[in-house]
Amino acid sequence: MFDLAGRRRDDRIPADLLASSRAAALALAAKGPRKLVHGDLHPGNVLAGAGRAVAIDPRPCIGDPAFDAVDWVLHPRHTQLSVFDADRVRAWCEALAVLVAMSRLRTHKPDNYIESLLELAREVPPIR
């Protein structure tokens, strides 16, 4: 994801911010729980109705369950997900916020939501 983002990056996203976010994501991926995860769990891949929700179109893989929560937590209409480790979800959100911001910048003008994503990404420790 970060390789693709690097090729698509525009001047509004500093290269060092993208690099720090990538390093944080790699560090999170290197340690932490390993379980079967959906792999592409975003609001577009959940069908809801009649009091239940069904996840569709999985990319099953072994990984950190907190990773699957990022698209839900960073979605403009924030959703509470109590089944995940909140600290790890926060760390993944910090690491991936720059990617979400870049995606939104392709279809939207800069706005408060994009700026809040970039602020979250800036919480990632710089690469040393």
C-alpha positions in Angstrom: 0.0 0.0 0.0 2.8 2.4 0.9 4.7 1.7 -2.4 1.6 2.6 -4.4 1.0 5.7 -2.2 4.6 6.8 -2.8 4.0 6.7 -6.6 0.8 8.7 -6.2 1.9 11.2 -3.6 1.4 14.8 -4.3 3.1 17.8 -2.7 0.4 18.2 -0.1 1.7 15.0 1.6 5.3 15.4 2.8 7.5 12.5 1.9 8.9 12.2 5.4 5.3 11.9 6.8 4.7 9.0 4.4 8.0 7.4 5.3 7.4 7.7 9.1 3.9 6.2 8.7 5.3 3.3 6.7 7.9 2.6 9.4 5.2 2.7 12.0 3.1 0.2 10.1 6.0 -2.1 9.6 6.8 -2.0 13.3 3.2 -2.8 14.1 3.1 -5.6 11.6 6.3 -7.1 13.0 4.9 -7.6 16.5 1.5 -8.1 17.9 -1.3 -10.7 17.6 -1.6 -12.9 14.6 -5.1 -14.1 13.6 -7.2 -14.8 10.6 -8.5 -11.4 9.5 -10.8 -10.2 6.7 -8.1 -8.1 5.1 -10.3 -5.5 3.4 -12.9 -4.7 6.1 -14.3 -1.2 5.2 -17.9 0.1 5.2 -18.3 -0.8 1.5 -17.7 -4.4 2.3 -20.3 -4.8 5.0 -24.0 -5.4 4.2 -26.2 -4.3 7.0 -29.9 -4.7 7.6 -32.6 -6.5 9.6 -30.5 -6.1 12.8 -27.4 -7.8 11.5 -24.3 -7.2 9.4 -22.4 -9.5 7.0 -18.8 -8.9 5.8 -18.3 -9.6 2.1 -15.4 -9.7 -0.4 -12.7 -10.8 2.1 -9.0 -10.9 1.4 -8.3 -13.4 4.1 -4.9 -13.4 5.6 -3.1 -13.8 8.9 -2.5 -10.4 10.6 -3.3 -8.1 13.4 -7.1 -7.9 14.0 -6.7 -4.2 14.9 -5.7 -3.5 11.3 -9.2 -4.4 10.1 -10.7 -1.7 12.3 -8.8 1.2 10.7 -11.2 2.0 7.9 -14.1 2.0 10.4 -12.4 4.2 12.9 -11.1 6.7 10.3 -14.3 6.8 8.4 -15.9 10.3 8.5 -18.9 8.7 10.3 -16.9 7.2 13.1 -18.1 3.8 14.3 -17.5 2.3 17.7 -15.8 -1.1 17.6 -15.3 -2.5 21.1 -14.0 -5.9 20.0 -10.6 -4.6 19.1 -7.6 -3.6 21.3 -8.0 0.2 21.4 -4.3 1.0 21.7 -3.4 -1.1 18.7 -6.2 0.3 16.7 -5.0 3.8 17.5 -1.5 2.9 16.5 -2.7 1.4 13.2 -4.8 4.5 12.6 -1.8 6.8 13.2 0.3 4.6 10.8 -2.4 4.5 8.0 -4.0 7.9 8.3 -1.7 9.3 5.7 -2.9 6.7 3.2 -6.6 7.6 3.9 -5.8 11.3 3.5 -4.1 10.7 0.2 -7.0 8.7 -1.1 -9.5 11.4 -0.1 -7.3 14.1 -1.7 -7.7 12.4 -5.1 -11.5 13.1 -5.0 -12.0 16.0 -2.5 -10.5 19.4 -1.9 -8.6 19.8 1.3 -11.0 19.9 4.2 -11.1 19.5 8.0 -11.3 15.8 7.8 -8.2 15.5 5.6 -6.4 17.9 7.9 -7.4 15.8 11.0 -6.1 12.7 9.2 -2.8 14.4 8.6 -2.6 15.6 12.2 -3.1 12.0 13.3 -0.4 10.8 10.9 2.0 13.4 12.4 1.7 11.6 15.7 3.8 8.8 14.3 7.4 9.1 15.7 9.8 10.3 13.0 12.3 7.8 11.5 15.7 8.0 13.0 
